[in-house]
Amino acid sequence: MPVRPTAAALILSLGIRAGAQQPHVTIQQSGVATLLQSVSAADERTAWAGGAAGVVLRTLDGGDHWQRRVIAGAERLEFRGIHARSGSEAWALSAGPGDQSRIYHTTDGGASWTQQFLNTDSTAFYDCLTFFDAKHGIAYSDASQDRTVILRTDNGGATWGLLPQTAVPAPLKGEGGFASSNSCAISVDSRHGWIAASEPGARVFGTDDAGKTWKVVAGSTPFVHDSMAGITALSFRDTRHGIGVAARVDRAMARDTSPAAVATTDDGGATWTLRHRPPRPGSLSGVALVPAVNAGTAVIASYGGLFVTGDGGNTWTAAEAGGYWAVRAAGRRAWGVGTNGRIARIDF
């Protein structure tokens, strides 16, 4: 597992204060060759990842060792959403039309799993999930039956219920999220969360009551958007400051150079300011702030690699090549996952 310190030029471009620890990239061994589509870090040593062919992985030692955690009967599902609370407890969301969208839960480190939700709406397609605390969580689906579809639990997933239409914004025609990195629905504390509603628009929903009710906090944003483009991921460090990425998601994803692809907010998502996109082509599918380093540090996962900024998205430097779908951070550490079982850890 090679560890490669970044070049001095990277440190300068990140804007990291003098004397701070130099970022390192560690390529880790996942033990699988399938596409990894989601990752969640409970702390600097504990992380979970999910992907195609029913793959769910867990590490308890910072990624030095990743172990497969098998969900019986889920071998053909795509686990595009994972939410970890600890090394023992996690939720896994499989994405897909109809009954391919499911939620599983474990409290024993993945030794056994309980299926908590099975989608029976043939036109719904669940994209992402997040939890505000141990009890309150939501899952977001593409719009179905002319309604915005947000599933909610207040008992750790023992039961899930669809929020009434009076509690959610009315959808735009064809509106939904990108099931690319489990970052279209995110939370920052026990009450506040956001949803990136894309295709064909690029709206942002918000909640301040642990997902019980939602409103449009940004009905118009500067991100690229149309029937095959929109916001793919959000990350917030507190209730006001966040970053988002957007992309085209057609057959040219590896060549995407959309300029309106990165933006930041300092008012809770109401307004967004465009920043620069990373230097290489490739759709941007995940983003994670690393506020334990400094307020402007973030990592992007894209089809062109992993990229790091230390100045809130004004400049980006390549940290690792290859196709990456998702990234999450805890403390001073981030993990990116992607194609062919690829996992990279960035330490700051």
Summary of the structure (lengths in Angstrom):
residues: 348
radius of gyration: 18.2
end to end distance: 17.6
largest distance: 55.9
contacts: 1337
relative contact order: 0.15
helix: 5%
strand: 43%
